[in-house]
Amino acid sequence: MATDPNGFVLEEAIGKIFKIYVVVPVDGELRLTEGGVFSYYEFPWPLSDRLTDTKWRELLSSDQKPDLPDWTDVFIAE
């Protein structure tokens, strides 16, 4: 969390688990494996309105959840 003079903080949070597929060598052969990785969010939030875990879960389940950061577009396909 980082604050600015305008009364906002930069929140960072994890969200739902996304599937991840990775090719790995197993006994000399390449295998496709499946696992999970948490989604990541960063967004401005008013300093006067503390974002609790409960509020974050509610926000994450709503239509008003923040977008994933633009820089994740190169490796995330929704």
C-alpha positions in Angstrom: 0.0 0.0 0.0 1.3 3.4 -1.0 -0.3 6.8 -0.1 -0.5 10.1 -2.0 -1.2 13.6 -0.8 -4.7 13.5 -2.2 -5.9 11.0 0.3 -5.7 7.9 -1.7 -3.7 4.7 -1.3 -2.6 2.2 -4.0 -4.1 -1.1 -2.9 -2.7 -4.4 -4.0 -4.7 -7.6 -3.7 -5.1 -11.1 -5.0 -8.3 -12.5 -6.4 -9.6 -15.6 -7.9 -7.4 -18.5 -9.0 -6.7 -18.7 -12.7 -5.6 -21.9 -14.4 -2.1 -22.0 -15.7 -0.7 -24.5 -18.2 3.0 -25.2 -18.4 5.1 -27.5 -20.5 7.8 -29.2 -18.3 10.3 -31.9 -18.9 9.5 -35.2 -17.2 11.8 -38.3 -17.7 13.1 -36.8 -20.9 9.7 -36.0 -22.4 7.8 -32.7 -22.5 4.5 -32.8 -20.6 1.7 -30.4 -20.4 0.8 -29.7 -16.7 -2.0 -27.7 -15.2 -1.9 -25.7 -12.0 -3.3 -22.5 -10.4 -2.1 -18.9 -10.0 -3.8 -16.1 -8.1 -5.0 -13.1 -10.1 -3.5 -9.8 -9.1 -5.0 -6.3 -8.7 -3.7 -2.9 -7.9 -6.0 0.2 -7.7 -6.4 3.5 -6.0 -8.7 3.6 -2.9 -9.7 6.4 -0.5 -7.5 6.4 2.5 -10.5 7.3 4.7 -12.3 4.1 3.7 -10.1 1.2 4.9 -10.4 -1.8 2.5 -10.8 -4.8 4.8 -10.6 -8.4 3.6 -14.4 -8.6 3.9 -14.9 -5.5 1.7 -12.4 -6.8 -0.8 -14.2 -10.1 -1.2 -17.5 -8.3 -1.7 -16.0 -6.0 -4.2 -14.3 -8.9 -6.0 -17.7 -10.7 -6.4 -19.5 -7.6 -7.6 -19.8 -5.9 -11.0 -17.6 -3.1 -9.7 -14.4 -5.0 -9.2 -11.3 -3.3 -10.6 -9.8 -4.4 -13.9 -6.6 -6.5 -13.9 -3.5 -4.3 -14.5 -2.9 -3.6 -18.2 0.6 -5.1 -17.9 -0.9 -8.5 -17.3 -2.5 -8.6 -20.7 0.6 -10.1 -22.2 0.3 -13.3 -20.2 -3.4 -13.6 -19.1 -6.2 -14.6 -21.4 -9.6 -14.4 -19.7 
